[in-house]
């Protein structure tokens, strides 16, 4: 049985999700060592545990109690499969059609596989969901336009500041999300983009790609003083812009400061929002931008939902095929055991100078009777239930 515990942007805020994320994923694997199989998905606005076990919901409820998780969704069976399909296709993210989630699901799947925490059922479900996600992006336009947290953060900045032309902007970070921010900022605008990162070489590489200026991470405060917009997008597990630092900077500025924190976990002290001439936004603030995006793509959503229906049907067909193959394999194994047993009995009798023709006749009759005994018994049982047509199908084979 498959079950899912999900804490996402739909029911919780970032401050509720952050404490749940494992800094050391091996600790998560230890917590579910007794399960048949599991996959743990962690993103900046999502914490999910997919569990395969005899009674997975009970395990997940106990886990939620153990970690004091108040807000969560619990799903079982087909609901889990549909949810995962919608997720990989980009229909369940803050940003409709985002591309990052597909890679994040795939990485979570590969990590569980590498650690031998996958069951055959989980393997089939996730492989089919990943295929659905790829189809959604090639057979629809669900991922056209603002399709990443980074690009939506830039859209939010445009909504607040108006035109970003001739603005000075600092991007803190140089990973995948920061790159999407920087690329969204350049466009056809005439502006200055500073890139700060702990590894200066990475900042240089990104700055070169977007025609920006790489700056030392420890000098970032100097560039905040003169910037109109600062976007943080790092994976640092702690605050990198604290209240006292920004309070000091504000006293040296002559204009308002817009701060957008899309890091995982958050990198900006939330108390900064109380400072004068500072506007602070985080991932929770992106939802209104994304609602507009949702309305524009209703036709693409329909296409993707059709893809999901098709892939779910294929998955169920695969389940049935595997189940039939397992049954057939068991029949052959049982028949082989009967054959070997009767052959050994016959060999003993032949070695005792028995009548070979009679021995072979007895052996083949015994094999036939023992193999067909179970089937004839089941047929009689089925006929009592009135399903005689099913018996006729077997008789015609």
C-alpha positions in Angstrom: 0.0 0.0 0.0 1.3 3.5 -0.9 0.7 6.5 1.3 1.9 10.1 1.3 2.5 12.7 3.9 2.6 16.1 2.3 3.4 19.6 3.8 3.3 22.1 0.9 2.6 25.7 0.0 -1.1 24.8 -0.3 -1.6 24.3 3.4 1.5 25.8 5.1 3.8 28.8 5.0 7.6 28.6 4.5 8.2 29.1 8.2 6.1 25.9 8.8 8.0 23.9 6.2 11.6 24.9 6.9 11.9 23.1 10.3 10.8 19.8 8.7 13.6 19.7 6.1 16.4 17.3 6.8 19.9 18.9 6.7 21.3 15.4 6.6 19.2 13.2 4.4 20.7 10.0 5.9 18.9 10.9 9.1 15.6 10.7 7.2 16.6 7.3 5.9 17.2 6.1 9.4 13.7 7.3 10.5 12.0 5.1 8.0 14.4 2.1 8.0 11.6 -0.3 8.9 9.4 0.6 5.9 9.4 -1.5 2.8 10.3 1.5 0.7 10.1 5.2 0.7 11.1 8.4 -1.1 11.6 11.8 0.6 11.1 14.9 -1.5 12.4 18.2 -0.1 12.1 21.6 -1.9 11.9 25.2 -0.9 8.1 25.0 -0.5 7.4 21.3 -0.1 8.2 18.4 2.3 6.8 15.0 1.2 7.3 11.4 2.3 6.1 8.6 -0.1 5.8 5.3 1.8 5.2 1.7 0.7 4.3 -0.6 3.6 1.5 -2.8 4.9 0.0 0.0 6.9 1.8 3.2 5.7 -0.8 5.7 6.9 -0.3 4.6 10.5 3.4 5.0 10.2 3.1 8.5 8.7 0.6 9.6 11.4 3.0 8.4 14.1 5.8 10.2 12.4 3.7 13.5 12.2 3.0 13.2 16.0 6.7 12.5 16.7 7.8 15.6 14.8 4.8 17.8 16.0 3.6 18.3 12.4 0.1 19.9 12.7 -0.5 20.9 9.1 -0.2 18.1 6.6 -2.1 16.2 4.0 -2.3 12.4 4.2 -3.2 10.4 1.0 -3.4 6.8 0.1 -3.4 4.6 -3.1 -4.7 6.2 -6.3 -4.8 9.7 -4.7 -1.0 9.5 -4.2 -0.4 8.5 -7.8 -2.6 11.3 -9.2 -0.9 13.9 -6.8 2.6 12.8 -7.9 1.6 13.0 -11.6 0.3 16.5 -11.1 3.4 17.4 -9.3 5.9 16.2 -11.9 3.8 17.9 -14.6 4.0 21.3 -12.8 0.4 21.6 -11.8 0.9 21.5 -8.1 3.7 24.0 -7.7 3.6 27.6 -6.7 4.7 28.4 -10.2 2.5 26.6 -12.7 4.6 24.5 -15.1 7.9 25.1 -13.3 10.7 22.9 -14.6 12.7 22.5 -11.4 10.2 20.2 -9.7 10.7 17.5 -12.3 14.4 17.4 -11.6 13.8 17.5 -7.9 11.5 14.5 -8.0 13.9 12.6 -10.2 16.8 13.3 -7.8 14.8 12.1 -4.8 13.9 8.9 -6.7 17.5 8.3 -7.7 18.7 8.9 -4.2 16.3 6.3 -2.7 17.3 3.9 -5.5 21.0 4.3 -4.7 20.3 3.7 -1.0 18.2 0.6 -1.8 15.0 2.1 -0.3 12.8 1.5 -3.4 10.1 -1.2 -3.8 9.1 -2.3 -7.2 5.8 -0.5 -6.8 7.4 2.8 -5.9 9.8 2.3 -8.8 7.0 1.9 -11.3 5.0 4.8 -10.0 7.9 7.3 -10.0 9.2 6.2 -13.4 5.7 6.7 -14.9 5.3 10.1 -13.1 8.7 11.3 -14.5 7.6 10.3 -18.0 4.4 12.2 -17.5 6.3 15.3 -16.5 8.5 15.1 -19.6 5.5 14.7 -21.8 3.8 17.7 -20.3 6.7 19.9 -21.2 7.0 18.6 -24.8 3.4 18.2 -25.7 2.0 21.4 -24.1 3.1 24.9 -23.4 2.6 24.6 -19.6 6.2 25.6 -19.0 6.3 28.7 -21.3 6.8 32.1 -19.7 7.4 32.5 -16.0 8.2 28.9 -15.0 10.6 29.1 -12.1 10.6 30.7 -8.7 13.4 32.9 -9.9 11.5 34.3 -12.9 8.4 34.8 -10.8 10.5 36.7 -8.2 11.6 39.0 -11.0 7.9 39.5 -12.1 7.0 40.4 -8.5 9.8 43.0 -8.5 8.4 44.5 -11.7 5.0 44.7 -10.2 6.4 46.6 -7.2 9.1 48.7 -8.8 7.6 49.1 -12.3 10.2 49.1 -15.0 13.5 47.5 -13.9 15.3 49.5 -16.6 18.3 51.5 -15.2 18.0 49.8 -11.9 20.9 48.4 -9.8 20.3 44.9 -8.6 22.2 42.4 -6.4 21.6 38.7 -6.7 23.1 36.6 -3.8 23.7 33.1 -4.9 24.9 31.4 -8.1 23.1 28.1 -8.2 20.1 27.0 -10.3 17.6 29.4 -8.8 20.0 32.3 -8.7 20.8 31.7 -12.3 17.1 31.8 -13.3 16.8 35.1 -11.4 19.8 36.6 -13.1 18.7 35.5 -16.6 15.2 36.9 -16.0 16.7 40.2 -14.9 18.7 40.8 -18.1 16.1 40.7 -20.9 16.4 43.7 -23.0 16.9 46.1 -20.1 19.7 48.4 -19.5 20.6 47.7 -15.8 23.5 46.7 -13.6 23.4 43.3 -12.0 25.8 42.4 -9.2 26.4 38.7 -8.4 27.6 37.7 -4.9 28.4 34.1 -3.9 30.5 32.4 -1.2 32.5 30.7 -4.0 33.7 33.7 -6.0 34.5 31.6 -9.0 30.9 30.6 -9.3 29.8 34.3 -9.0 32.3 35.1 -11.9 30.9 32.4 -14.1 27.3 33.5 -13.6 28.2 37.2 -14.0 30.0 36.4 -17.3 26.9 34.6 -18.5 24.5 37.5 -17.8 27.0 40.3 -18.4 26.9 41.2 -14.8 29.6 42.1 -12.2 30.9 39.5 -9.7 31.5 40.8 -6.2 33.0 39.2 -3.1 30.4 37.7 -0.8 31.9 39.4 2.3 31.5 42.8 0.5 27.8 42.3 -0.3 26.7 45.0 2.2 28.5 47.6 0.2 26.5 46.8 -2.9 23.2 46.6 -1.0 23.7 50.3 0.0 23.4 51.3 -3.7 21.0 48.7 -5.0 17.3 49.1 -5.8 16.6 45.4 -5.6 18.3 42.5 -3.7 17.2 38.9 -4.4 18.7 36.1 -2.2 18.7 32.6 -3.7 21.2 30.4 -1.9 21.1 27.0 -0.1 22.8 28.4 3.0 21.1 26.9 6.1 21.2 30.1 8.1 20.5 33.9 7.9 22.9 35.8 5.7 21.2 39.2 6.0 20.4 40.0 9.6 18.4 42.7 11.2 21.3 44.8 12.5 23.2 44.7 9.2 20.2 46.0 7.1 19.2 48.5 9.8 22.7 50.0 9.5 22.5 50.0 5.7 19.2 51.7 5.6 20.7 54.7 7.5 23.2 55.1 4.6 20.6 54.9 1.8 18.6 57.6 0.1 16.0 55.4 -1.5 13.7 52.4 -0.5 15.1 48.9 -0.6 13.2 45.9 -2.1 14.3 42.5 -0.7 13.0 39.2 -2.1 14.2 36.1 -0.3 13.6 32.9 -2.3 16.3 30.9 -0.5 15.8 27.4 1.0 15.8 27.8 3.9 15.2 31.6 4.2 18.3 33.8 4.3 16.8 37.1 5.4 15.8 37.8 9.0 12.0 38.4 8.8 12.3 41.2 11.4 13.8 43.3 8.6 10.3 43.9 7.3 9.6 46.2 10.2 12.4 48.6 9.1 11.4 51.9 7.4 11.9 52.1 3.7 12.3 48.3 3.4 9.9 45.9 1.6 10.6 42.3 2.3 9.0 39.4 0.3 9.6 35.7 0.4 8.2 32.6 -1.5 4.8 33.0 0.2 4.6 36.4 -1.5 4.8 34.9 -5.0 1.4 33.3 -4.9 -0.6 36.3 -6.3 1.8 36.5 -9.3 1.3 32.8 -9.8 -2.5 33.1 -9.7 -2.4 35.4 -12.7 -0.2 32.9 -14.4 -2.8 30.2 -13.7 -5.6 32.0 -15.4 -3.6 32.5 -18.6 -2.9 28.8 -18.9 -6.2 27.1 -18.5 -6.1 25.5 -22.0 -2.6 24.1 -21.3 -3.8 22.7 -18.0 -6.5 20.7 -19.8 -3.8 19.3 -22.1 -1.6 18.3 -19.2 -4.6 16.7 -17.3 -5.3 14.6 -20.4 -1.6 13.4 -20.4 -1.9 12.6 -16.7 -5.0 10.5 -17.3 -3.2 8.6 -20.1 -0.1 7.9 -18.0 -2.2 6.8 -15.0 -4.0 4.3 -17.3 -0.7 3.0 -18.6 0.6 2.7 -15.0 -2.4 0.6 -14.1 -2.0 -1.6 -17.2 1.6 -2.1 -16.1 0.5 -3.1 -12.6 -1.9 -5.6 -14.1 0.8 -7.0 -16.4 3.2 -7.4 -13.6 0.6 -9.1 -11.4 -0.3 -11.5 -14.2 3.4 -12.2 -14.9 3.9 -13.0 -11.2 0.9 -15.3 -11.2 2.1 -17.1 -14.3 5.6 -17.4 -12.9 4.2 -19.0 -9.7 2.2 -21.5 -11.7 5.4 -22.5 -13.6 7.4 -22.8 -10.4 4.7 -25.0 -8.8 4.5 -27.2 -11.9 8.3 -27.6 -12.0 8.3 -28.7 -8.4 5.7 -31.3 -9.2 7.6 -32.5 -12.3 10.9 -32.9 -10.4 9.2 -34.7 -7.5 7.5 -37.2 -9.8 10.6 -37.7 -11.9 12.7 -38.5 -8.9 10.0 -41.0 -7.7 10.0 -42.6 -11.1 13.8 -42.9 -11.3 13.9 -44.7 -7.9 11.4 -47.2 -9.2 13.3 -47.7 -12.5 16.5 -48.3 -10.5 14.6 -50.9 -8.6 14.0 -52.7 -11.9 10.3 -51.7 -12.1 8.2 -51.9 -15.3 9.4 -48.8 -17.2 6.3 -48.3 -19.3 4.0 -48.5 -16.2 6.3 -46.2 -14.2 6.3 -43.6 -17.0 2.5 -43.9 -17.4 2.0 -43.4 -13.6 4.5 -40.5 -13.5 2.9 -38.5 -16.3 -0.6 -39.2 -15.0 0.4 -37.9 -11.5 2.0 -34.8 -13.0 -1.2 -34.1 -15.0 -3.5 -34.7 -12.0 -1.5 -32.7 -9.5 -1.1 -29.7 -11.9 -4.8 -29.6 -12.9 -6.2 -30.3 -9.4 -6.0 -26.7 -8.2 -7.5 -25.4 -11.5 -10.4 -27.7 -11.5 -11.1 -26.9 -7.9 -11.1 -23.1 -8.7 -13.3 -23.7 -11.7 -15.9 -25.4 -9.6 -15.8 -22.5 -7.1 -16.2 -20.0 -9.9 -19.1 -21.9 -11.4 -21.0 -21.7 -8.1 -20.7 -17.9 -8.3 -22.4 -18.1 -11.8 -19.4 -17.0 -13.9 -19.5 -19.9 -16.3 -18.3 -17.8 -19.3 -14.9 -17.3 -17.6 -14.5 -21.1 -17.3 -15.4 -21.5 -21.0 -12.6 -19.1 -21.9 -10.0 -21.3 -20.1 -11.5 -24.4 -21.8 -11.0 -22.9 -25.2 -7.2 -22.3 -24.6 
